[in-house]
Amino acid sequence: QVQLVESGGGLVQAGDWLKLSCAASGEPISTYTMAWFRRTPGKEREFVAGITWNGELDDYADAVQGRFTISRVNSNKVVYLQMNSLKPEDTAVYYCALRRNLIVEIPIMANEYNYWGQGTQVTVSS
């Protein structure tokens, strides 16, 4: 089993920034993809950003491209999401997810991921 713990959410104003962190622990996994998803009430979880274990590949949703940056520290399996120029429409619960991978890929569908964190609330006021 793998445990994912997110932190860093909060309440900010439009134009501000936040940095989310996700730490993975438990069963060792050598190859994987870690990603951030978000969910607003009444909607499905949507892909925000993802990165492979080796950093060879990253990907972003169109809505956050150029504003959000995903990064990782492999030695302790931590992934970050730097969120700049936040907008009210970024308000959501943000979830960290991990997928066991044998190849370098970043799925954007939530059901492709094996493990999930509990989520952290991000609220952006106008």
Long-range contacts (C-beta under 8 A, 24 or more apart in sequence): 1-26, 1-27, 1-115, 2-26, 2-27, 2-29, 2-98, 2-114, 2-115, 3-115, 4-96, 4-97, 4-98, 4-115, 4-116, 4-117, 5-117, 5-118, 6-94, 6-95, 6-96, 6-117, 6-118, 6-119, 6-120, 7-120, 8-120, 9-94, 9-120, 9-121, 9-122, 10-121, 10-122, 10-123, 11-123, 11-124, 11-125, 12-86, 12-122, 12-123, 12-124, 12-125, 13-124, 13-125, 13-126, 14-86, 14-87, 14-88, 14-124, 14-125, 14-126, 15-85, 15-86, 16-86, 16-124, 17-82, 17-83, 17-84, 17-85, 17-86, 18-83, 18-86, 18-122, 19-80, 19-81, 19-82, 19-83, 20-80, 20-81, 20-83, 20-94, 20-96, 20-120, 20-122, 21-78, 21-79, 21-80, 22-78, 22-79, 22-80, 22-81, 22-96, 22-117, 23-76, 23-77, 23-78, 24-77, 24-78, 24-79, 24-98, 24-115, 25-77, 29-98, 29-100, 31-100, 31-101, 31-102, 32-98, 32-99, 32-100, 32-101, 33-98, 33-99, 33-101, 33-105, 33-106, 33-107, 33-113, 34-72, 34-77, 34-79, 34-96, 34-97, 34-98, 34-99, 35-70, 35-96, 35-97, 35-98, 35-99, 35-106, 35-107, 35-113, 36-70, 36-79, 36-81, 36-94, 36-95, 36-96, 36-97, 37-94, 37-95, 37-97, 37-110, 38-90, 38-92, 38-93, 38-94, 38-95, 38-122, 39-92, 39-93, 39-95, 39-119, 40-91, 40-92, 40-93, 44-110, 45-95, 45-110, 47-108, 47-109, 47-110, 48-81, 48-94, 49-81, 50-106, 50-107, 50-108, 51-79, 51-106, 52-101, 52-104, 52-105, 52-106, 53-101, 54-104, 56-104, 57-104, 57-105, 57-106, 58-106, 59-106, 59-108, 61-108, 63-89, 64-90, 83-122, 86-122, 86-124, 87-124, 88-124, 88-125, 88-126, 89-124, 90-122, 90-124, 91-122, 91-123, 91-124, 92-121, 92-122, 93-119, 93-120, 93-121, 93-122, 94-119, 94-120, 94-121, 94-122, 95-119
